[in-house]
Amino acid sequence: MSYCTSGDVQALNSQIVFSATSHPNQNEIVAIISQVASIIDARLSAVGFTVPVGTGYSVASGMLLTINAIGAAALVENSRKIGVTTVEGEPPSRYWTIFNQQLNAIEKNPQILNDAPRSTWSQGATSYAVDNPDDDDDVGLQVEDHLKPKFRKGQVF
């Protein structure tokens, strides 16, 4: 289930008129929207949401409409660049960056979609480490540099 329409994507790509003869054409736009919705559903499902999220959830469906449109707009921009030589390592489109930032924010704080349905397995108790992940590879006790003693015991000055 897609969360947006080609009209929503058109609003973000206003310089392009989608039609049967445009590149990408109307049918390709619908396929792109569906592809992006699948990415959204996979990432939402991974953090415990029941997918697809229906339209009856005003906060979630509004946000997902925007995220789906932004992701589709990014892929539409990309599809128009096919056949054009670009610089190696060219940064992703601004829409693709925003799309991923929004999904990352939901993954880090699922309460953003506070009215979206959650899977039953995600309702149970979790640990602090699961609810508050970080990039800490060493889970042992660490002493930060500013907390380490500056002088040895018995040092003479």
N, C-alpha and C positions, 0 to 999 in steps of 0.2 A: 504494500500500500504506500503510495506516495503521499507526502505531506504538503506538496505545493502543486501548482499548475504551471503550464507554459507561460501564462500571463504574469505570474510572479517572477519567473526567470526573465521574461521580456522587460519587466520594470527595471531590472538590474543591468540589462544589456540593451539600453534604449537605442543605441545606434544601429542595432540589427532588427530587421523586421522578419519574424519567423513566418515562413510560408512553405508551400509544397516544393518550391524551387530554391529556397534559401539554403545556405550552408552554415550550420546544419539545418536540415529541414524540420518541419513540424513533427514528423514521426520520430526522427532522431532525438529531438528535444524531449519527447515523452520517454524515450528509452533512457536518456541521460538522467532525467529526474528519477526514474525508477531505480537506476543503478546507484545514485547517491542515497536514495531512501534505504536501500539494502545496506549500504555502509553505515548509515545512522542506526538502523535496527540492530546490526551486529554489535556495534559499540554500546548501545543502550542495553542490549541483552546481557552483555558481558558484565555490566555493573548491576544487574538484577531487575531491570524493567521488563514488564510484559510488553512484547511488541507484536504487531505494530500498535502504537498509541493511537487510540481513536480520537475523533474530533470532539467528543464530549468533555474533554479535559482542557479548559480554556487556557490556562497558563502553558501547559506542555504543548498543546497543539499549535498555539501561536508561535512559540519559540521554535518548534520543529519545522513549521512552515518556513520561517525565515532561514533556518540553518539549511534546509533542503534546497531552497531557492539559491542561497549563496554558493553551496557546493555545486549545484547544477550550472550556475553562471560561470564558475571557474572552469568546468569541463567544456562548456560551450566556447569560452575564450580560447581554451587550449585546442579545441578541434578546429578553430578557425586559423590557428598558426601552423597546422599540418601543411607541409610543403614549403614552409618558409624557413630558411636557414636561421637558426638562433645560436647565440653564443653558448658554448659548453658551460654547464654549471649555472645557467640562468636561474635566478630565484623564482620560486613558484608565484603564481598570480596572487594578487592581494586578496581576491576572493577565496582562493584555496587556503591561504594562511588564516584568514578569519574563520573559515569553515572548521579547520582543525583546532584553532584556539577555542571555539565554542564547544566542540565535542570534548576536548581535554578538560574544560571547566566543568562540564557535566559529570565527567568521570571522576574528577577530584571532589566534587561536591554535588552528589545526586539530588540533594534537596532543592536545587535550582528548579527542577521539574517537580515541584512539591505536590501537584495533583495527579501525576501520572501513576498508573497502576504498577505495583511491584510484584515480582514473582514471589511465590510463597517461600522458596528456599532462601530468599534474601531478607526475610523478616526476622530470622533468628538472631541470637546473640552473636556478636563478633568480638574480636580482641582489639585492644588499643592499636596494635601494630597494623591490623587490617584496616581499621577505620582511619588511621593517620599515617599513611605510607610516606616514606621519604627516600632520599637517595643514599642513605647510610648503609654502606656495605658491611661495616664492622658493628655488630650489634652488642659488643662488649662495652665495658665501662671505658669511657674516653676522658682524658684530661685535656682540656683546651689549652693552647699555648699561654694564654693570658692568666691561667690559673696555676701554671707550673711555678715552682719556686725559682726566684732569680739568683739566689745565692745558696751555696752549699752550707750545710750545718758545720759550724766551727770555722768558717772562713775568716781569715784575719785581713783587716783593711789597713 
